[in-house]
Amino acid sequence: MSRYEGHTDLTALRVAREAALARTLDLVFERHPYYRDLFQRERLRRDHFQSIDDLERIPVTTKAQYMAESQRFVLESDGLEPEMRTVWDVMYTTGSTSGVPTPFVSTSYDFFNILKLQRNMLLLRGVQPTDLIANLFPLTTVPHGAWIRVLHAAASLQIPVVSAMPGNPSPHFDLGRSLDEVIALLRAQSPTILWGVPSYVQRVLARATELGTRLPSVRKVFVTGEALSETAREHMMAALASAGAHHAQVSISYGATEMQGGMIECHPGAGLHNPLPAQFQVDIVHPETGRALAEGEPGNVLLTHLERRGTVLLRYALGDISVLTREPCPCCGAVTDRLTRTPRRADALVKVKGMLVNPDAVIAELERHLGGCPFQITVEHVADVPLSGDRLRVRVERADDATLSGDLVRLVKHACGVTPDVERVAVGALQSDARWKTQRFTDLRGKTSA
Ligand SMILES: [Zn+2]
């Protein structure tokens, strides 16, 4: 198989979804501790769910609810078929506030579906049997499904993958490779696809150019884990061209541990496709009422597992706002859920020195000004200064430009109304190889250490 074979029309998709959901709901009513209790409280019976539209009767599940009692979201599997009761693997989604990782359990049945999902992601992105993937994700202490799923994706399509192993996951081992070793590997292996987090890919491309290493075989770059604006995509394409990959495409993914995959672009700008719509349903709902919104209206992104046997989430809020269409994709013809606007955090606004700040707006301004140059924004509490005890701190990896700080202070003040402290730091200082993504904006108030 080397082409994506999705659903031909919405009716066929709906039939597949109804069948999967009916099987899952039978199990959820009987075996899902969290929803069983919720349905009892809400006086919901199995016969209230005759079609997929009835899902709307279920209150939205928040990330906080899932994190608070994640084990109660796993089906009780005694007596089910072996592939439905055997735990294949457990990945973790990092807690947003507590920092405690939340387990996401997949049975063998779920894992086989993950292979289908990953295969569809590759096919939608135009991967060919002749491709060779370079896995640029680091090994992490807490597995979340980026590093390992690249191996599984390659297996699902029987294509080769080479894992670069950047960074070192633990002081007890010497498994990791330095940036220059990673580049030497790319030079030796000539991969056609680079797959990683945007900040690390950008760093690899910059260093390759510095070293005079050419990567002309690269034809696609898959990025996930951090948002990539159109400006940042242009910078990455320019960096690819500098490294000799003149026609490489940058393909964005909106990934989540709760999917063990991501919604991806078939073509840059074509929207983020749900790659396996018979397995997941994606809805957009009103942030307060939880009611479905018409296609084209912005609202909260909900994920429903139609076909899982380990951790099962129904109408689960991923925490982002976007816009949905189910029109056939004008580029590839796929009939599926497609997000047509870059998802942004639903809880984006933060208060700093009494001003409401939209971090996305500040990030966008800095990206426009700094290009691919790494930066980090933090909000910190300054304990010694009474009343106006918060500060907005911008750190930029650029040591060579003395006029930069003044420019950035004006730029950030203009974007959000708050005057920042700008610091220039050494190249590489903001990025630790062992961490899998760079947090561009972090609110450190209320945390014990920075
Ligand atoms: Zn498409």
Residues whose N, C-alpha, C, O or C-beta is under 5 A from the ligand:
A	BS01	ZN	C266 A270 C329 C331 C332 G333 A334
